[in-house]
């Protein structure tokens, strides 16, 4: 049986899906920009997390 997701997790996922649909409705260029932006944020967030972990300030 799969693990149950928290309400917060479900709300964040619903918001992501909603924003993806909104971007897609504005055309492929808009959706592509969103994907690139999300990828960039993910990369910079990972770098920030790695630095914080080195100082023992993150999980």
mmCIF file of the N, C-alpha and C atoms, coordinates in Angstrom:
data_MODEL
# 
_entry.id   MODEL 
# 
loop_
_atom_site.group_PDB 
_atom_site.id 
_atom_site.type_symbol 
_atom_site.label_atom_id 
_atom_site.label_alt_id 
_atom_site.label_comp_id 
_atom_site.label_asym_id 
_atom_site.label_entity_id 
_atom_site.label_seq_id 
_atom_site.pdbx_PDB_ins_code 
_atom_site.Cartn_x 
_atom_site.Cartn_y 
_atom_site.Cartn_z 
_atom_site.occupancy 
_atom_site.B_iso_or_equiv 
_atom_site.pdbx_formal_charge 
_atom_site.auth_seq_id 
_atom_site.auth_comp_id 
_atom_site.auth_asym_id 
_atom_site.auth_atom_id 
_atom_site.pdbx_PDB_model_num 
ATOM 1   N N  . UNK A 1 1  ? 0.839  -1.173 0.000   1.00 0.00 ? 1  UNK A N  1 
ATOM 2   C CA . UNK A 1 1  ? 0.000  0.000  0.000   1.00 0.00 ? 1  UNK A CA 1 
ATOM 3   C C  . UNK A 1 1  ? 0.898  1.255  0.000   1.00 0.00 ? 1  UNK A C  1 
ATOM 4   N N  . UNK A 1 2  ? 0.652  2.200  -0.906  1.00 0.00 ? 2  UNK A N  1 
ATOM 5   C CA . UNK A 1 2  ? 1.512  3.389  -0.975  1.00 0.00 ? 2  UNK A CA 1 
ATOM 6   C C  . UNK A 1 2  ? 1.332  4.291  0.244   1.00 0.00 ? 2  UNK A C  1 
ATOM 7   N N  . UNK A 1 3  ? 2.388  5.028  0.521   1.00 0.00 ? 3  UNK A N  1 
ATOM 8   C CA . UNK A 1 3  ? 2.321  5.961  1.645   1.00 0.00 ? 3  UNK A CA 1 
ATOM 9   C C  . UNK A 1 3  ? 1.354  7.087  1.343   1.00 0.00 ? 3  UNK A C  1 
ATOM 10  N N  . UNK A 1 4  ? 0.705  7.556  2.369   1.00 0.00 ? 4  UNK A N  1 
ATOM 11  C CA . UNK A 1 4  ? -0.234 8.653  2.206   1.00 0.00 ? 4  UNK A CA 1 
ATOM 12  C C  . UNK A 1 4  ? 0.524  9.970  2.202   1.00 0.00 ? 4  UNK A C  1 
ATOM 13  N N  . UNK A 1 5  ? 0.194  10.848 1.274   1.00 0.00 ? 5  UNK A N  1 
ATOM 14  C CA . UNK A 1 5  ? 0.851  12.152 1.196   1.00 0.00 ? 5  UNK A CA 1 
ATOM 15  C C  . UNK A 1 5  ? 0.184  13.125 2.147   1.00 0.00 ? 5  UNK A C  1 
ATOM 16  N N  . UNK A 1 6  ? 0.987  14.032 2.682   1.00 0.00 ? 6  UNK A N  1 
ATOM 17  C CA . UNK A 1 6  ? 0.429  15.021 3.597   1.00 0.00 ? 6  UNK A CA 1 
ATOM 18  C C  . UNK A 1 6  ? -0.428 16.016 2.826   1.00 0.00 ? 6  UNK A C  1 
ATOM 19  N N  . UNK A 1 7  ? -1.275 16.717 3.538   1.00 0.00 ? 7  UNK A N  1 
ATOM 20  C CA . UNK A 1 7  ? -2.135 17.719 2.924   1.00 0.00 ? 7  UNK A CA 1 
ATOM 21  C C  . UNK A 1 7  ? -1.297 18.812 2.279   1.00 0.00 ? 7  UNK A C  1 
ATOM 22  N N  . UNK A 1 8  ? -0.243 19.235 2.956   1.00 0.00 ? 8  UNK A N  1 
ATOM 23  C CA . UNK A 1 8  ? 0.630  20.276 2.412   1.00 0.00 ? 8  UNK A CA 1 
ATOM 24  C C  . UNK A 1 8  ? 1.240  19.822 1.093   1.00 0.00 ? 8  UNK A C  1 
ATOM 25  N N  . UNK A 1 9  ? 1.722  18.591 1.068   1.00 0.00 ? 9  UNK A N  1 
ATOM 26  C CA . UNK A 1 9  ? 2.314  18.034 -0.143  1.00 0.00 ? 9  UNK A CA 1 
ATOM 27  C C  . UNK A 1 9  ? 1.292  18.001 -1.276  1.00 0.00 ? 9  UNK A C  1 
ATOM 28  N N  . UNK A 1 10 ? 0.071  17.620 -0.983  1.00 0.00 ? 10 UNK A N  1 
ATOM 29  C CA . UNK A 1 10 ? -0.982 17.558 -1.996  1.00 0.00 ? 10 UNK A CA 1 
ATOM 30  C C  . UNK A 1 10 ? -1.313 18.952 -2.521  1.00 0.00 ? 10 UNK A C  1 
ATOM 31  N N  . UNK A 1 11 ? -1.331 19.943 -1.640  1.00 0.00 ? 11 UNK A N  1 
ATOM 32  C CA . UNK A 1 11 ? -1.643 21.306 -2.061  1.00 0.00 ? 11 UNK A CA 1 
ATOM 33  C C  . UNK A 1 11 ? -0.541 21.880 -2.950  1.00 0.00 ? 11 UNK A C  1 
ATOM 34  N N  . UNK A 1 12 ? 0.720  21.630 -2.585  1.00 0.00 ? 12 UNK A N  1 
ATOM 35  C CA . UNK A 1 12 ? 1.834  22.099 -3.412  1.00 0.00 ? 12 UNK A CA 1 
ATOM 36  C C  . UNK A 1 12 ? 1.792  21.439 -4.792  1.00 0.00 ? 12 UNK A C  1 
ATOM 37  N N  . UNK A 1 13 ? 1.486  20.160 -4.818  1.00 0.00 ? 13 UNK A N  1 
ATOM 38  C CA . UNK A 1 13 ? 1.415  19.446 -6.098  1.00 0.00 ? 13 UNK A CA 1 
ATOM 39  C C  . UNK A 1 13 ? 0.291  19.995 -6.964  1.00 0.00 ? 13 UNK A C  1 
ATOM 40  N N  . UNK A 1 14 ? -0.876 20.248 -6.349  1.00 0.00 ? 14 UNK A N  1 
ATOM 41  C CA . UNK A 1 14 ? -2.003 20.802 -7.088  1.00 0.00 ? 14 UNK A CA 1 
ATOM 42  C C  . UNK A 1 14 ? -1.653 22.184 -7.651  1.00 0.00 ? 14 UNK A C  1 
ATOM 43  N N  . UNK A 1 15 ? -0.928 22.987 -6.873  1.00 0.00 ? 15 UNK A N  1 
ATOM 44  C CA . UNK A 1 15 ? -0.518 24.315 -7.343  1.00 0.00 ? 15 UNK A CA 1 
ATOM 45  C C  . UNK A 1 15 ? 0.437  24.193 -8.524  1.00 0.00 ? 15 UNK A C  1 
ATOM 46  N N  . UNK A 1 16 ? 1.389  23.250 -8.464  1.00 0.00 ? 16 UNK A N  1 
ATOM 47  C CA . UNK A 1 16 ? 2.320  23.040 -9.580  1.00 0.00 ? 16 UNK A CA 1 
ATOM 48  C C  . UNK A 1 16 ? 1.582  22.636 -10.845 1.00 0.00 ? 16 UNK A C  1 
ATOM 49  N N  . UNK A 1 17 ? 0.648  21.705 -10.705 1.00 0.00 ? 17 UNK A N  1 
ATOM 50  C CA . UNK A 1 17 ? -0.117 21.242 -11.858 1.00 0.00 ? 17 UNK A CA 1 
ATOM 51  C C  . UNK A 1 17 ? -0.936 22.388 -12.442 1.00 0.00 ? 17 UNK A C  1 
ATOM 52  N N  . UNK A 1 18 ? -1.561 23.161 -11.566 1.00 0.00 ? 18 UNK A N  1 
ATOM 53  C CA . UNK A 1 18 ? -2.368 24.294 -12.018 1.00 0.00 ? 18 UNK A CA 1 
ATOM 54  C C  . UNK A 1 18 ? -1.527 25.312 -12.778 1.00 0.00 ? 18 UNK A C  1 
ATOM 55  N N  . UNK A 1 19 ? -0.360 25.616 -12.246 1.00 0.00 ? 19 UNK A N  1 
ATOM 56  C CA . UNK A 1 19 ? 0.516  26.588 -12.908 1.00 0.00 ? 19 UNK A CA 1 
ATOM 57  C C  . UNK A 1 19 ? 1.072  26.040 -14.222 1.00 0.00 ? 19 UNK A C  1 
ATOM 58  N N  . UNK A 1 20 ? 1.334  24.736 -14.277 1.00 0.00 ? 20 UNK A N  1 
ATOM 59  C CA . UNK A 1 20 ? 1.780  24.122 -15.531 1.00 0.00 ? 20 UNK A CA 1 
ATOM 60  C C  . UNK A 1 20 ? 0.684  24.230 -16.592 1.00 0.00 ? 20 UNK A C  1 
ATOM 61  N N  . UNK A 1 21 ? -0.553 23.972 -16.199 1.00 0.00 ? 21 UNK A N  1 
ATOM 62  C CA . UNK A 1 21 ? -1.664 24.063 -17.142 1.00 0.00 ? 21 UNK A CA 1 
ATOM 63  C C  . UNK A 1 21 ? -1.871 25.503 -17.611 1.00 0.00 ? 21 UNK A C  1 
ATOM 64  N N  . UNK A 1 22 ? -1.732 26.444 -16.697 1.00 0.00 ? 22 UNK A N  1 
ATOM 65  C CA . UNK A 1 22 ? -1.891 27.857 -17.069 1.00 0.00 ? 22 UNK A CA 1 
ATOM 66  C C  . UNK A 1 22 ? -0.822 28.267 -18.073 1.00 0.00 ? 22 UNK A C  1 
ATOM 67  N N  . UNK A 1 23 ? 0.419  27.854 -17.822 1.00 0.00 ? 23 UNK A N  1 
ATOM 68  C CA . UNK A 1 23 ? 1.509  28.183 -18.749 1.00 0.00 ? 23 UNK A CA 1 
ATOM 69  C C  . UNK A 1 23 ? 1.285  27.505 -20.094 1.00 0.00 ? 23 UNK A C  1 
ATOM 70  N N  . UNK A 1 24 ? 0.842  26.259 -20.076 1.00 0.00 ? 24 UNK A N  1 
ATOM 71  C CA . UNK A 1 24 ? 0.606  25.527 -21.322 1.00 0.00 ? 24 UNK A CA 1 
ATOM 72  C C  . UNK A 1 24 ? -0.515 26.174 -22.130 1.00 0.00 ? 24 UNK A C  1 
ATOM 73  N N  . UNK A 1 25 ? -1.516 26.721 -21.440 1.00 0.00 ? 25 UNK A N  1 
ATOM 74  C CA . UNK A 1 25 ? -2.629 27.353 -22.154 1.00 0.00 ? 25 UNK A CA 1 
ATOM 75  C C  . UNK A 1 25 ? -2.189 28.637 -22.847 1.00 0.00 ? 25 UNK A C  1 
ATOM 76  N N  . UNK A 1 26 ? -1.091 29.209 -22.389 1.00 0.00 ? 26 UNK A N  1 
ATOM 77  C CA . UNK A 1 26 ? -0.581 30.437 -23.016 1.00 0.00 ? 26 UNK A CA 1 
ATOM 78  C C  . UNK A 1 26 ? 0.350  30.149 -24.184 1.00 0.00 ? 26 UNK A C  1 
ATOM 79  N N  . UNK A 1 27 ? 0.608  28.874 -24.432 1.00 0.00 ? 27 UNK A N  1 
ATOM 80  C CA . UNK A 1 27 ? 1.398  28.507 -25.589 1.00 0.00 ? 27 UNK A CA 1 
ATOM 81  C C  . UNK A 1 27 ? 2.663  27.763 -25.216 1.00 0.00 ? 27 UNK A C  1 
ATOM 82  N N  . UNK A 1 28 ? 3.288  27.133 -26.212 1.00 0.00 ? 28 UNK A N  1 
ATOM 83  C CA . UNK A 1 28 ? 4.482  26.331 -25.938 1.00 0.00 ? 28 UNK A CA 1 
ATOM 84  C C  . UNK A 1 28 ? 5.673  27.157 -25.466 1.00 0.00 ? 28 UNK A C  1 
ATOM 85  N N  . UNK A 1 29 ? 5.784  28.401 -25.919 1.00 0.00 ? 29 UNK A N  1 
ATOM 86  C CA . UNK A 1 29 ? 6.894  29.249 -25.489 1.00 0.00 ? 29 UNK A CA 1 
ATOM 87  C C  . UNK A 1 29 ? 6.809  29.551 -24.002 1.00 0.00 ? 29 UNK A C  1 
ATOM 88  N N  . UNK A 1 30 ? 5.609  29.845 -23.547 1.00 0.00 ? 30 UNK A N  1 
ATOM 89  C CA . UNK A 1 30 ? 5.391  30.152 -22.136 1.00 0.00 ? 30 UNK A CA 1 
ATOM 90  C C  . UNK A 1 30 ? 5.689  28.935 -21.261 1.00 0.00 ? 30 UNK A C  1 
ATOM 91  N N  . UNK A 1 31 ? 5.241  27.770 -21.728 1.00 0.00 ? 31 UNK A N  1 
ATOM 92  C CA . UNK A 1 31 ? 5.469  26.543 -20.967 1.00 0.00 ? 31 UNK A CA 1 
ATOM 93  C C  . UNK A 1 31 ? 6.955  26.215 -20.917 1.00 0.00 ? 31 UNK A C  1 
ATOM 94  N N  . UNK A 1 32 ? 7.645  26.391 -22.040 1.00 0.00 ? 32 UNK A N  1 
ATOM 95  C CA . UNK A 1 32 ? 9.087  26.109 -22.095 1.00 0.00 ? 32 UNK A CA 1 
ATOM 96  C C  . UNK A 1 32 ? 9.853  27.031 -21.151 1.00 0.00 ? 32 UNK A C  1 
ATOM 97  N N  . UNK A 1 33 ? 9.475  28.307 -21.116 1.00 0.00 ? 33 UNK A N  1 
ATOM 98  C CA . UNK A 1 33 ? 10.138 29.254 -20.208 1.00 0.00 ? 33 UNK A CA 1 
ATOM 99  C C  . UNK A 1 33 ? 9.964  28.814 -18.762 1.00 0.00 ? 33 UNK A C  1 
ATOM 100 N N  . UNK A 1 34 ? 8.758  28.346 -18.438 1.00 0.00 ? 34 UNK A N  1 
ATOM 101 C CA . UNK A 1 34 ? 8.494  27.884 -17.072 1.00 0.00 ? 34 UNK A CA 1 
ATOM 102 C C  . UNK A 1 34 ? 9.376  26.683 -16.721 1.00 0.00 ? 34 UNK A C  1 
ATOM 103 N N  . UNK A 1 35 ? 9.506  25.752 -17.661 1.00 0.00 ? 35 UNK A N  1 
ATOM 104 C CA . UNK A 1 35 ? 10.325 24.572 -17.411 1.00 0.00 ? 35 UNK A CA 1 
ATOM 105 C C  . UNK A 1 35 ? 11.793 24.957 -17.192 1.00 0.00 ? 35 UNK A C  1 
ATOM 106 N N  . UNK A 1 36 ? 12.303 25.868 -18.014 1.00 0.00 ? 36 UNK A N  1 
ATOM 107 C CA . UNK A 1 36 ? 13.693 26.302 -17.877 1.00 0.00 ? 36 UNK A CA 1 
ATOM 108 C C  . UNK A 1 36 ? 13.890 27.014 -16.542 1.00 0.00 ? 36 UNK A C  1 
ATOM 109 N N  . UNK A 1 37 ? 12.939 27.868 -16.197 1.00 0.00 ? 37 UNK A N  1 
ATOM 110 C CA . UNK A 1 37 ? 13.028 28.603 -14.932 1.00 0.00 ? 37 UNK A CA 1 
ATOM 111 C C  . UNK A 1 37 ? 13.024 27.641 -13.748 1.00 0.00 ? 37 UNK A C  1 
ATOM 112 N N  . UNK A 1 38 ? 12.148 26.635 -13.777 1.00 0.00 ? 38 UNK A N  1 
ATOM 113 C CA . UNK A 1 38 ? 12.092 25.663 -12.686 1.00 0.00 ? 38 UNK A CA 1 
ATOM 114 C C  . UNK A 1 38 ? 13.389 24.872 -12.573 1.00 0.00 ? 38 UNK A C  1 
ATOM 115 N N  . UNK A 1 39 ? 13.965 24.523 -13.723 1.00 0.00 ? 39 UNK A N  1 
ATOM 116 C CA . UNK A 1 39 ? 15.223 23.773 -13.716 1.00 0.00 ? 39 UNK A CA 1 
ATOM 117 C C  . UNK A 1 39 ? 16.348 24.614 -13.119 1.00 0.00 ? 39 UNK A C  1 
ATOM 118 N N  . UNK A 1 40 ? 16.370 25.904 -13.453 1.00 0.00 ? 40 UNK A N  1 
ATOM 119 C CA . UNK A 1 40 ? 17.397 26.800 -12.919 1.00 0.00 ? 40 UNK A CA 1 
ATOM 120 C C  . UNK A 1 40 ? 17.245 26.958 -11.408 1.00 0.00 ? 40 UNK A C  1 
ATOM 121 N N  . UNK A 1 41 ? 16.004 27.125 -10.943 1.00 0.00 ? 41 UNK A N  1 
ATOM 122 C CA . UNK A 1 41 ? 15.773 27.246 -9.497  1.00 0.00 ? 41 UNK A CA 1 
ATOM 123 C C  . UNK A 1 41 ? 16.193 25.974 -8.767  1.00 0.00 ? 41 UNK A C  1 
ATOM 124 N N  . UNK A 1 42 ? 15.917 24.819 -9.385  1.00 0.00 ? 42 UNK A N  1 
ATOM 125 C CA . UNK A 1 42 ? 16.272 23.542 -8.776  1.00 0.00 ? 42 UNK A CA 1 
ATOM 126 C C  . UNK A 1 42 ? 17.786 23.427 -8.627  1.00 0.00 ? 42 UNK A C  1 
ATOM 127 N N  . UNK A 1 43 ? 18.511 23.846 -9.662  1.00 0.00 ? 43 UNK A N  1 
ATOM 128 C CA . UNK A 1 43 ? 19.974 23.763 -9.629  1.00 0.00 ? 43 UNK A CA 1 
ATOM 129 C C  . UNK A 1 43 ? 20.550 24.697 -8.574  1.00 0.00 ? 43 UNK A C  1 
ATOM 130 N N  . UNK A 1 44 ? 20.059 25.936 -8.537  1.00 0.00 ? 44 UNK A N  1 
ATOM 131 C CA . UNK A 1 44 ? 20.604 26.889 -7.566  1.00 0.00 ? 44 UNK A CA 1 
ATOM 132 C C  . UNK A 1 44 ? 20.207 26.493 -6.148  1.00 0.00 ? 44 UNK A C  1 
ATOM 133 N N  . UNK A 1 45 ? 19.010 25.923 -5.994  1.00 0.00 ? 45 UNK A N  1 
ATOM 134 C CA . UNK A 1 45 ? 18.588 25.457 -4.679  1.00 0.00 ? 45 UNK A CA 1 
ATOM 135 C C  . UNK A 1 45 ? 19.455 24.312 -4.185  1.00 0.00 ? 45 UNK A C  1 
ATOM 136 N N  . UNK A 1 46 ? 19.834 23.424 -5.108  1.00 0.00 ? 46 UNK A N  1 
ATOM 137 C CA . UNK A 1 46 ? 20.698 22.301 -4.735  1.00 0.00 ? 46 UNK A CA 1 
ATOM 138 C C  . UNK A 1 46 ? 22.070 22.774 -4.309  1.00 0.00 ? 46 UNK A C  1 
ATOM 139 N N  . UNK A 1 47 ? 22.597 23.780 -5.004  1.00 0.00 ? 47 UNK A N  1 
ATOM 140 C CA . UNK A 1 47 ? 23.892 24.337 -4.638  1.00 0.00 ? 47 UNK A CA 1 
ATOM 141 C C  . UNK A 1 47 ? 23.830 24.998 -3.271  1.00 0.00 ? 47 UNK A C  1 
ATOM 142 N N  . UNK A 1 48 ? 22.786 25.774 -3.048  1.00 0.00 ? 48 UNK A N  1 
ATOM 143 C CA . UNK A 1 48 ? 22.608 26.438 -1.753  1.00 0.00 ? 48 UNK A CA 1 
ATOM 144 C C  . UNK A 1 48 ? 22.506 25.404 -0.639  1.00 0.00 ? 48 UNK A C  1 
ATOM 145 N N  . UNK A 1 49 ? 21.733 24.334 -0.885  1.00 0.00 ? 49 UNK A N  1 
ATOM 146 C CA . UNK A 1 49 ? 21.573 23.286 0.125   1.00 0.00 ? 49 UNK A CA 1 
ATOM 147 C C  . UNK A 1 49 ? 22.903 22.608 0.429   1.00 0.00 ? 49 UNK A C  1 
ATOM 148 N N  . UNK A 1 50 ? 23.708 22.368 -0.609  1.00 0.00 ? 50 UNK A N  1 
ATOM 149 C CA . UNK A 1 50 ? 25.015 21.724 -0.413  1.00 0.00 ? 50 UNK A CA 1 
ATOM 150 C C  . UNK A 1 50 ? 25.917 22.601 0.452   1.00 0.00 ? 50 UNK A C  1 
ATOM 151 N N  . UNK A 1 51 ? 25.887 23.893 0.209   1.00 0.00 ? 51 UNK A N  1 
ATOM 152 C CA . UNK A 1 51 ? 26.722 24.814 1.011   1.00 0.00 ? 51 UNK A CA 1 
ATOM 153 C C  . UNK A 1 51 ? 26.237 24.827 2.459   1.00 0.00 ? 51 UNK A C  1 
ATOM 154 N N  . UNK A 1 52 ? 24.924 24.900 2.644   1.00 0.00 ? 52 UNK A N  1 
ATOM 155 C CA . UNK A 1 52 ? 24.376 24.904 4.012   1.00 0.00 ? 52 UNK A CA 1 
ATOM 156 C C  . UNK A 1 52 ? 24.670 23.596 4.727   1.00 0.00 ? 52 UNK A C  1 
ATOM 157 N N  . UNK A 1 53 ? 24.605 22.468 4.012   1.00 0.00 ? 53 UNK A N  1 
ATOM 158 C CA . UNK A 1 53 ? 24.921 21.181 4.626   1.00 0.00 ? 53 UNK A CA 1 
ATOM 159 C C  . UNK A 1 53 ? 26.375 21.139 5.071   1.00 0.00 ? 53 UNK A C  1 
ATOM 160 N N  . UNK A 1 54 ? 27.261 21.760 4.300   1.00 0.00 ? 54 UNK A N  1 
ATOM 161 C CA . UNK A 1 54 ? 28.682 21.770 4.661   1.00 0.00 ? 54 UNK A CA 1 
ATOM 162 C C  . UNK A 1 54 ? 28.896 22.458 5.998   1.00 0.00 ? 54 UNK A C  1 
ATOM 163 N N  . UNK A 1 55 ? 28.043 23.433 6.299   1.00 0.00 ? 55 UNK A N  1 
ATOM 164 C CA . UNK A 1 55 ? 28.146 24.151 7.576   1.00 0.00 ? 55 UNK A CA 1 
ATOM 165 C C  . UNK A 1 55 ? 27.231 23.553 8.639   1.00 0.00 ? 55 UNK A C  1 
ATOM 166 N N  . UNK A 1 56 ? 26.525 22.475 8.296   1.00 0.00 ? 56 UNK A N  1 
ATOM 167 C CA . UNK A 1 56 ? 25.654 21.813 9.254   1.00 0.00 ? 56 UNK A CA 1 
ATOM 168 C C  . UNK A 1 56 ? 24.357 22.565 9.500   1.00 0.00 ? 56 UNK A C  1 
ATOM 169 N N  . UNK A 1 57 ? 23.928 23.378 8.523   1.00 0.00 ? 57 UNK A N  1 
ATOM 170 C CA . UNK A 1 57 ? 22.738 24.195 8.711   1.00 0.00 ? 57 UNK A CA 1 
ATOM 171 C C  . UNK A 1 57 ? 21.515 23.668 7.949   1.00 0.00 ? 57 UNK A C  1 
ATOM 172 N N  . UNK A 1 58 ? 21.670 22.514 7.307   1.00 0.00 ? 58 UNK A N  1 
ATOM 173 C CA . UNK A 1 58 ? 20.555 21.938 6.557   1.00 0.00 ? 58 UNK A CA 1 
ATOM 174 C C  . UNK A 1 58 ? 20.594 20.418 6.686   1.00 0.00 ? 58 UNK A C  1 
ATOM 175 N N  . UNK A 1 59 ? 19.470 19.790 6.381   1.00 0.00 ? 59 UNK A N  1 
ATOM 176 C CA . UNK A 1 59 ? 19.391 18.335 6.463   1.00 0.00 ? 59 UNK A CA 1 
ATOM 177 C C  . UNK A 1 59 ? 20.062 17.688 5.283   1.00 0.00 ? 59 UNK A C  1 
# 
